[in-house]
């Protein structure tokens, strides 16, 4: 398990995040998205769902 507690992020005197936490169990894919976040996905040849 990966756990984060009481996370604080500040840019100079401006606090962006204060006191959040989360935990993720092994084998789980997790992410936090916010303004300006870029997301990319790639296919590594795994199984695909093909309708019909």
PDB file of N, CA, C and O in Angstrom, chain B, residues numbered from 101:
ATOM      1  N   UNK B 101       0.843  -1.171   0.000  1.00  0.00           N
ATOM      2  CA  UNK B 101       0.000   0.000   0.000  1.00  0.00           C
ATOM      3  C   UNK B 101       0.891   1.238   0.000  1.00  0.00           C
ATOM      4  O   UNK B 101       1.960   1.261   0.610  1.00  0.00           O
ATOM      5  N   UNK B 102       0.423   2.256  -0.696  1.00  0.00           N
ATOM      6  CA  UNK B 102       1.072   3.564  -0.713  1.00  0.00           C
ATOM      7  C   UNK B 102       0.144   4.529   0.000  1.00  0.00           C
ATOM      8  O   UNK B 102      -1.038   4.608  -0.333  1.00  0.00           O
ATOM      9  N   UNK B 103       0.662   5.266   0.980  1.00  0.00           N
ATOM     10  CA  UNK B 103      -0.171   6.197   1.742  1.00  0.00           C
ATOM     11  C   UNK B 103       0.501   7.560   1.844  1.00  0.00           C
ATOM     12  O   UNK B 103       1.716   7.663   2.015  1.00  0.00           O
ATOM     13  N   UNK B 104      -0.317   8.600   1.736  1.00  0.00           N
ATOM     14  CA  UNK B 104       0.135   9.977   1.912  1.00  0.00           C
ATOM     15  C   UNK B 104      -0.799  10.615   2.931  1.00  0.00           C
ATOM     16  O   UNK B 104      -2.019  10.481   2.834  1.00  0.00           O
ATOM     17  N   UNK B 105      -0.220  11.313   3.915  1.00  0.00           N
ATOM     18  CA  UNK B 105      -1.037  11.958   4.943  1.00  0.00           C
ATOM     19  C   UNK B 105      -0.578  13.396   5.148  1.00  0.00           C
ATOM     20  O   UNK B 105       0.618  13.686   5.100  1.00  0.00           O
ATOM     21  N   UNK B 106      -1.525  14.289   5.376  1.00  0.00           N
ATOM     22  CA  UNK B 106      -1.247  15.700   5.670  1.00  0.00           C
ATOM     23  C   UNK B 106      -0.360  16.367   4.629  1.00  0.00           C
ATOM     24  O   UNK B 106       0.589  17.071   4.972  1.00  0.00           O
ATOM     25  N   UNK B 107      -0.671  16.145   3.360  1.00  0.00           N
ATOM     26  CA  UNK B 107       0.105  16.737   2.272  1.00  0.00           C
ATOM     27  C   UNK B 107      -0.147  18.239   2.206  1.00  0.00           C
ATOM     28  O   UNK B 107      -1.287  18.693   2.296  1.00  0.00           O
ATOM     29  N   UNK B 108       0.928  19.000   2.050  1.00  0.00           N
ATOM     30  CA  UNK B 108       0.829  20.451   1.923  1.00  0.00           C
ATOM     31  C   UNK B 108       1.721  20.886   0.762  1.00  0.00           C
ATOM     32  O   UNK B 108       2.886  20.496   0.677  1.00  0.00           O
ATOM     33  N   UNK B 109       1.150  21.704  -0.136  1.00  0.00           N
ATOM     34  CA  UNK B 109       1.896  22.238  -1.261  1.00  0.00           C
ATOM     35  C   UNK B 109       1.689  23.746  -1.269  1.00  0.00           C
ATOM     36  O   UNK B 109       0.555  24.226  -1.250  1.00  0.00           O
ATOM     37  N   UNK B 110       2.786  24.487  -1.296  1.00  0.00           N
ATOM     38  CA  UNK B 110       2.705  25.947  -1.318  1.00  0.00           C
ATOM     39  C   UNK B 110       3.629  26.499  -2.387  1.00  0.00           C
ATOM     40  O   UNK B 110       4.694  25.941  -2.654  1.00  0.00           O
ATOM     41  N   UNK B 111       3.215  27.588  -2.988  1.00  0.00           N
ATOM     42  CA  UNK B 111       4.015  28.321  -3.962  1.00  0.00           C
ATOM     43  C   UNK B 111       4.262  29.694  -3.357  1.00  0.00           C
ATOM     44  O   UNK B 111       3.418  30.586  -3.446  1.00  0.00           O
ATOM     45  N   UNK B 112       5.410  29.851  -2.750  1.00  0.00           N
ATOM     46  CA  UNK B 112       5.674  31.079  -1.994  1.00  0.00           C
ATOM     47  C   UNK B 112       4.730  31.140  -0.810  1.00  0.00           C
ATOM     48  O   UNK B 112       4.664  30.199  -0.019  1.00  0.00           O
ATOM     49  N   UNK B 113       4.006  32.226  -0.680  1.00  0.00           N
ATOM     50  CA  UNK B 113       3.061  32.355   0.439  1.00  0.00           C
ATOM     51  C   UNK B 113       1.674  31.808   0.098  1.00  0.00           C
ATOM     52  O   UNK B 113       0.801  31.763   0.966  1.00  0.00           O
ATOM     53  N   UNK B 114       1.458  31.388  -1.164  1.00  0.00           N
ATOM     54  CA  UNK B 114       0.148  30.875  -1.584  1.00  0.00           C
ATOM     55  C   UNK B 114       0.079  29.369  -1.363  1.00  0.00           C
ATOM     56  O   UNK B 114       0.863  28.615  -1.939  1.00  0.00           O
ATOM     57  N   UNK B 115      -0.858  28.938  -0.531  1.00  0.00           N
ATOM     58  CA  UNK B 115      -1.035  27.514  -0.246  1.00  0.00           C
ATOM     59  C   UNK B 115      -2.018  26.938  -1.251  1.00  0.00           C
ATOM     60  O   UNK B 115      -3.147  27.415  -1.365  1.00  0.00           O
ATOM     61  N   UNK B 116      -1.595  25.915  -1.977  1.00  0.00           N
ATOM     62  CA  UNK B 116      -2.444  25.278  -2.984  1.00  0.00           C
ATOM     63  C   UNK B 116      -3.181  24.069  -2.415  1.00  0.00           C
ATOM     64  O   UNK B 116      -4.342  23.834  -2.750  1.00  0.00           O
ATOM     65  N   UNK B 117      -2.519  23.312  -1.567  1.00  0.00           N
ATOM     66  CA  UNK B 117      -3.079  22.105  -0.966  1.00  0.00           C
ATOM     67  C   UNK B 117      -2.664  22.089   0.492  1.00  0.00           C
ATOM     68  O   UNK B 117      -1.510  22.367   0.819  1.00  0.00           O
ATOM     69  N   UNK B 118      -3.604  21.764   1.369  1.00  0.00           N
ATOM     70  CA  UNK B 118      -3.265  21.754   2.794  1.00  0.00           C
ATOM     71  C   UNK B 118      -4.028  20.656   3.520  1.00  0.00           C
ATOM     72  O   UNK B 118      -5.247  20.735   3.676  1.00  0.00           O
ATOM     73  N   UNK B 119      -3.315  19.647   3.956  1.00  0.00           N
ATOM     74  CA  UNK B 119      -3.894  18.634   4.830  1.00  0.00           C
ATOM     75  C   UNK B 119      -4.672  17.521   4.155  1.00  0.00           C
ATOM     76  O   UNK B 119      -5.535  16.918   4.794  1.00  0.00           O
ATOM     77  N   UNK B 120      -4.403  17.218   2.882  1.00  0.00           N
ATOM     78  CA  UNK B 120      -5.119  16.093   2.274  1.00  0.00           C
ATOM     79  C   UNK B 120      -4.294  14.822   2.382  1.00  0.00           C
ATOM     80  O   UNK B 120      -3.084  14.868   2.601  1.00  0.00           O
ATOM     81  N   UNK B 121      -4.952  13.709   2.230  1.00  0.00           N
ATOM     82  CA  UNK B 121      -4.272  12.425   2.272  1.00  0.00           C
ATOM     83  C   UNK B 121      -5.045  11.396   1.485  1.00  0.00           C
ATOM     84  O   UNK B 121      -6.222  11.588   1.181  1.00  0.00           O
ATOM     85  N   UNK B 122      -4.389  10.314   1.158  1.00  0.00           N
ATOM     86  CA  UNK B 122      -5.039   9.209   0.454  1.00  0.00           C
ATOM     87  C   UNK B 122      -4.176   7.970   0.588  1.00  0.00           C
ATOM     88  O   UNK B 122      -3.005   8.038   0.960  1.00  0.00           O
ATOM     89  N   UNK B 123      -4.779   6.843   0.276  1.00  0.00           N
ATOM     90  CA  UNK B 123      -4.020   5.600   0.245  1.00  0.00           C
ATOM     91  C   UNK B 123      -4.494   4.774  -0.936  1.00  0.00           C
ATOM     92  O   UNK B 123      -5.653   4.853  -1.343  1.00  0.00           O
ATOM     93  N   UNK B 124      -3.587   3.986  -1.477  1.00  0.00           N
ATOM     94  CA  UNK B 124      -3.869   3.172  -2.649  1.00  0.00           C
ATOM     95  C   UNK B 124      -3.349   1.766  -2.381  1.00  0.00           C
ATOM     96  O   UNK B 124      -2.198   1.577  -1.988  1.00  0.00           O
ATOM     97  N   UNK B 125      -4.207   0.800  -2.598  1.00  0.00           N
ATOM     98  CA  UNK B 125      -3.819  -0.592  -2.399  1.00  0.00           C
ATOM     99  C   UNK B 125      -2.979  -1.087  -3.565  1.00  0.00           C
ATOM    100  O   UNK B 125      -3.062  -0.541  -4.665  1.00  0.00           O
ATOM    101  N   UNK B 126      -2.191  -2.090  -3.343  1.00  0.00           N
ATOM    102  CA  UNK B 126      -1.344  -2.690  -4.381  1.00  0.00           C
ATOM    103  C   UNK B 126      -2.205  -3.165  -5.555  1.00  0.00           C
ATOM    104  O   UNK B 126      -3.261  -3.765  -5.359  1.00  0.00           O
ATOM    105  N   UNK B 127      -1.740  -2.888  -6.773  1.00  0.00           N
ATOM    106  CA  UNK B 127      -2.440  -3.322  -7.967  1.00  0.00           C
ATOM    107  C   UNK B 127      -3.480  -2.346  -8.484  1.00  0.00           C
ATOM    108  O   UNK B 127      -4.108  -2.608  -9.509  1.00  0.00           O
ATOM    109  N   UNK B 128      -3.679  -1.227  -7.801  1.00  0.00           N
ATOM    110  CA  UNK B 128      -4.668  -0.232  -8.199  1.00  0.00           C
ATOM    111  C   UNK B 128      -3.968   0.901  -8.938  1.00  0.00           C
ATOM    112  O   UNK B 128      -2.904   1.357  -8.518  1.00  0.00           O
ATOM    113  N   UNK B 129      -4.559   1.353 -10.028  1.00  0.00           N
ATOM    114  CA  UNK B 129      -4.041   2.504 -10.763  1.00  0.00           C
ATOM    115  C   UNK B 129      -4.803   3.723 -10.269  1.00  0.00           C
ATOM    116  O   UNK B 129      -6.034   3.733 -10.270  1.00  0.00           O
ATOM    117  N   UNK B 130      -4.077   4.751  -9.847  1.00  0.00           N
ATOM    118  CA  UNK B 130      -4.694   5.907  -9.199  1.00  0.00           C
ATOM    119  C   UNK B 130      -4.043   7.182  -9.706  1.00  0.00           C
ATOM    120  O   UNK B 130      -2.847   7.193 -10.000  1.00  0.00           O
ATOM    121  N   UNK B 131      -4.802   8.240  -9.810  1.00  0.00           N
ATOM    122  CA  UNK B 131      -4.242   9.524 -10.198  1.00  0.00           C
ATOM    123  C   UNK B 131      -5.126  10.664  -9.741  1.00  0.00           C
ATOM    124  O   UNK B 131      -6.333  10.495  -9.570  1.00  0.00           O
ATOM    125  N   UNK B 132      -4.536  11.803  -9.548  1.00  0.00           N
ATOM    126  CA  UNK B 132      -5.282  13.019  -9.224  1.00  0.00           C
ATOM    127  C   UNK B 132      -5.103  13.980 -10.382  1.00  0.00           C
ATOM    128  O   UNK B 132      -3.981  14.225 -10.826  1.00  0.00           O
ATOM    129  N   UNK B 133      -6.208  14.527 -10.873  1.00  0.00           N
ATOM    130  CA  UNK B 133      -6.156  15.451 -11.990  1.00  0.00           C
ATOM    131  C   UNK B 133      -6.605  16.829 -11.535  1.00  0.00           C
ATOM    132  O   UNK B 133      -7.456  16.967 -10.657  1.00  0.00           O
ATOM    133  N   UNK B 134      -6.026  17.827 -12.139  1.00  0.00           N
ATOM    134  CA  UNK B 134      -6.407  19.192 -11.841  1.00  0.00           C
ATOM    135  C   UNK B 134      -6.181  20.069 -13.051  1.00  0.00           C
ATOM    136  O   UNK B 134      -5.809  19.572 -14.114  1.00  0.00           O
ATOM    137  N   UNK B 135      -6.398  21.370 -12.910  1.00  0.00           N
ATOM    138  CA  UNK B 135      -6.207  22.282 -14.037  1.00  0.00           C
ATOM    139  C   UNK B 135      -4.787  22.166 -14.596  1.00  0.00           C
ATOM    140  O   UNK B 135      -3.815  22.116 -13.843  1.00  0.00           O
ATOM    141  N   UNK B 136      -4.686  22.124 -15.912  1.00  0.00           N
ATOM    142  CA  UNK B 136      -3.377  22.056 -16.548  1.00  0.00           C
ATOM    143  C   UNK B 136      -2.757  20.679 -16.564  1.00  0.00           C
ATOM    144  O   UNK B 136      -1.614  20.528 -16.995  1.00  0.00           O
ATOM    145  N   UNK B 137      -3.479  19.667 -16.106  1.00  0.00           N
ATOM    146  CA  UNK B 137      -2.944  18.314 -16.080  1.00  0.00           C
ATOM    147  C   UNK B 137      -2.986  17.712 -17.480  1.00  0.00           C
ATOM    148  O   UNK B 137      -3.993  17.824 -18.180  1.00  0.00           O
ATOM    149  N   UNK B 138      -1.903  17.083 -17.882  1.00  0.00           N
ATOM    150  CA  UNK B 138      -1.860  16.391 -19.166  1.00  0.00           C
ATOM    151  C   UNK B 138      -1.915  14.897 -18.906  1.00  0.00           C
ATOM    152  O   UNK B 138      -1.222  14.374 -18.033  1.00  0.00           O
ATOM    153  N   UNK B 139      -2.737  14.234 -19.665  1.00  0.00           N
ATOM    154  CA  UNK B 139      -2.891  12.786 -19.517  1.00  0.00           C
ATOM    155  C   UNK B 139      -2.588  12.145 -20.857  1.00  0.00           C
ATOM    156  O   UNK B 139      -3.074  12.592 -21.895  1.00  0.00           O
ATOM    157  N   UNK B 140      -1.785  11.098 -20.828  1.00  0.00           N
ATOM    158  CA  UNK B 140      -1.550  10.341 -22.048  1.00  0.00           C
ATOM    159  C   UNK B 140      -1.690   8.862 -21.735  1.00  0.00           C
ATOM    160  O   UNK B 140      -1.336   8.404 -20.648  1.00  0.00           O
ATOM    161  N   UNK B 141      -2.202   8.137 -22.688  1.00  0.00           N
ATOM    162  CA  UNK B 141      -2.381   6.697 -22.536  1.00  0.00           C
ATOM    163  C   UNK B 141      -1.653   6.009 -23.675  1.00  0.00           C
ATOM    164  O   UNK B 141      -1.575   6.538 -24.785  1.00  0.00           O
ATOM    165  N   UNK B 142      -1.130   4.851 -23.401  1.00  0.00           N
ATOM    166  CA  UNK B 142      -0.500   4.091 -24.468  1.00  0.00           C
ATOM    167  C   UNK B 142      -0.969   2.655 -24.395  1.00  0.00           C
ATOM    168  O   UNK B 142      -1.282   2.141 -23.321  1.00  0.00           O
ATOM    169  N   UNK B 143      -1.013   2.025 -25.531  1.00  0.00           N
ATOM    170  CA  UNK B 143      -1.437   0.637 -25.634  1.00  0.00           C
ATOM    171  C   UNK B 143      -0.190  -0.230 -25.736  1.00  0.00           C
ATOM    172  O   UNK B 143       0.620  -0.061 -26.647  1.00  0.00           O
ATOM    173  N   UNK B 144      -0.044  -1.142 -24.814  1.00  0.00           N
ATOM    174  CA  UNK B 144       1.132  -2.010 -24.804  1.00  0.00           C
ATOM    175  C   UNK B 144       0.802  -3.407 -25.304  1.00  0.00           C
ATOM    176  O   UNK B 144       1.419  -4.387 -24.888  1.00  0.00           O
ATOM    177  N   UNK B 145      -0.188  -3.493 -26.210  1.00  0.00           N
ATOM    178  CA  UNK B 145      -0.495  -4.781 -26.819  1.00  0.00           C
ATOM    179  C   UNK B 145      -1.306  -5.712 -25.960  1.00  0.00           C
ATOM    180  O   UNK B 145      -1.357  -6.913 -26.228  1.00  0.00           O
ATOM    181  N   UNK B 146      -1.945  -5.188 -24.928  1.00  0.00           N
ATOM    182  CA  UNK B 146      -2.779  -6.024 -24.072  1.00  0.00           C
ATOM    183  C   UNK B 146      -4.085  -6.398 -24.754  1.00  0.00           C
ATOM    184  O   UNK B 146      -4.332  -5.993 -25.890  1.00  0.00           O
ATOM    185  N   UNK B 147      -4.918  -7.165 -24.072  1.00  0.00           N
ATOM    186  CA  UNK B 147      -6.198  -7.569 -24.661  1.00  0.00           C
ATOM    187  C   UNK B 147      -7.083  -6.367 -24.941  1.00  0.00           C
ATOM    188  O   UNK B 147      -7.066  -5.387 -24.196  1.00  0.00           O
ATOM    189  N   UNK B 148      -7.847  -6.442 -26.006  1.00  0.00           N
ATOM    190  CA  UNK B 148      -8.755  -5.360 -26.378  1.00  0.00           C
ATOM    191  C   UNK B 148     -10.171  -5.907 -26.480  1.00  0.00           C
ATOM    192  O   UNK B 148     -10.390  -7.062 -26.844  1.00  0.00           O
ATOM    193  N   UNK B 149     -11.111  -5.054 -26.152  1.00  0.00           N
ATOM    194  CA  UNK B 149     -12.519  -5.421 -26.312  1.00  0.00           C
ATOM    195  C   UNK B 149     -12.944  -5.060 -27.734  1.00  0.00           C
ATOM    196  O   UNK B 149     -12.820  -3.908 -28.149  1.00  0.00           O
ATOM    197  N   UNK B 150     -13.432  -6.020 -28.459  1.00  0.00           N
ATOM    198  CA  UNK B 150     -13.905  -5.788 -29.823  1.00  0.00           C
ATOM    199  C   UNK B 150     -15.386  -6.142 -29.900  1.00  0.00           C
ATOM    200  O   UNK B 150     -15.753  -7.317 -29.894  1.00  0.00           O
ATOM    201  N   UNK B 151     -16.234  -5.113 -29.971  1.00  0.00           N
ATOM    202  CA  UNK B 151     -17.676  -5.391 -30.000  1.00  0.00           C
ATOM    203  C   UNK B 151     -18.086  -6.212 -31.229  1.00  0.00           C
ATOM    204  O   UNK B 151     -17.483  -6.128 -32.299  1.00  0.00           O
ATOM    205  N   UNK B 152     -19.141  -7.009 -31.021  1.00  0.00           N
ATOM    206  CA  UNK B 152     -19.837  -7.670 -32.077  1.00  0.00           C
ATOM    207  C   UNK B 152     -19.213  -8.753 -32.781  1.00  0.00           C
ATOM    208  O   UNK B 152     -19.812  -9.324 -33.693  1.00  0.00           O
TER     209      UNK B 152
END
